[in-house]
Amino acid sequence: MFFGRPTLLVINFMSLRIPLLKRLTTASLLVAICINLIPTIVVACPFCNAVSQTLRQEMAAMDSVVIAISMQDAADRDAETGKLQMKVVQVLKGGDLVKNGDEIEAIYYGDVTKGRRFMLSGVDPPQLQWSCLPVTARAEDYIGKMNALADDDLVRLRFYYQFLQDEESMLARDAYDEFAIAPYDAVKKLAPEMDHDQLVTWISDSEMPTDRKRLYLTMLGVCGGKDDLPLLEKMLRSTSKSSRGGLDAMIACYLTLGGEDGLGLINELFLANKQAPYPDTYQAIMAIRFHGTEGDVIPRSALVESLHHVLDRKDLADLVIPDLARWSDWSQIDRLVNLFVNADPENNWVRVPVVNYLRACPLDSAKEALKKIEEIDPESVRRANTFFSIPVPARDKGSSSSSIQTISPKQIALVG
């Protein structure tokens, strides 16, 4: 999974975001992880990125969480420290540290009136330090019900689903973030309870934020059908930016519902089309990668044929070479050797991925090819040997004998 020409990327790896500005410095180490595969990665919603920590995650990290009311107006609090006297009215977590009726101090500089209600999150007992979140009656009810949910992904999603487009922005954002971090299998299990027509309405809304459109397209992929393909094709062919927001999720949704037959359109528009902009082709590759790692409707043999088209674009070929190696497609040795030999200063980054492909290939012809290219550019071969262990091809999808998973499309997101 090589990153292509220099651009701004953000790796969302277990909530850690690392900007990558150089191809073969910091990027090379992360690429090594990607191409060699890493164990025990939880696959969440494949095209969604959580905006922030969810309320549930925040509560889990706290020593105590309570609902409290302000006992002072803004004018009465300590003007220098911002300390505000509050009274606990409900303990949500940490009942051994604080009780209903306890009076506590918390720092809050915002506008406040006596009786204003807050969710307070405390850390570092015994002298708890509190952070404040003003809450409405609806938000308080939401937090209480959320806190009482069973520890079951489907049960949680069933609850959050009803708040995805809530008029109260905090609830809508929290519900979206919960879907973004939920296991993809749990999203699929919710399919019978999804409102298909409502999803289509949201997806068709030109004002819908791209992150949410990605989620709704992912959801449509698990609850929709072939009747949705004309709408999706119209959106894919559109030149309107608003119609094509979340293109990676849109392509993945189209392929989920259209199956292998849908690859023709994706090839035509994004992979075989040399005029397609780099971001569009990149997002199409991400959708193909999703179907090769998490999807179960298109065989990898068909997916790699689509990726072969990208090898005709010398400036983009490095994006797909690791996928071919990971999926044991050894049919492209001669083609990749030609890419290596003919690389110029504008695309010489393709050489290291070619070396790694050949190193992973078990065929004798690959070993011979390695000797040939080492004579041409020994530095690229040395760099590949130094920074990358031998790539390990992925097991077939659905194999229960493997504990190895590839990094999902959600975890590598193009933002620039």
Secondary structure, DSSP 8 states (H G I E B T S, - for coil): ----SS--EEEEETTEEEEE--TTTHHHHHHHHHHH-EE----B-TT---SS--HHHHHHH-SEEEEEEESS-GGGS-TTT-EEEEEEEEEEE-TTT--TT-EEEEE--S---TT-EEEEEEESSSS-EEEEEE--HHHHHHHHHHHT--S-HHHHHHHHHTTTT-SSHHHHHHHHHHHHHSBHHHHHHTGGGS-HHHHHHHHH-TTS-HHHHHHHHHHHHHH--GGGHHHHHHHHH---TTTTTTHHHHHHHHHHHHGGGGHHHHIIIIIS-TTS-HHHHHHHHHHHHHHHHT--SS-HHHHHHHHHGGGG-TTTGGGTHHHHHHTT--TTHHHHHHHHHT--TTTGGGHHHHHHHHHH--SHHHHHHHHHHHHH-HHHHHHHHHH---------TT-TT--EE---GGGEEE--
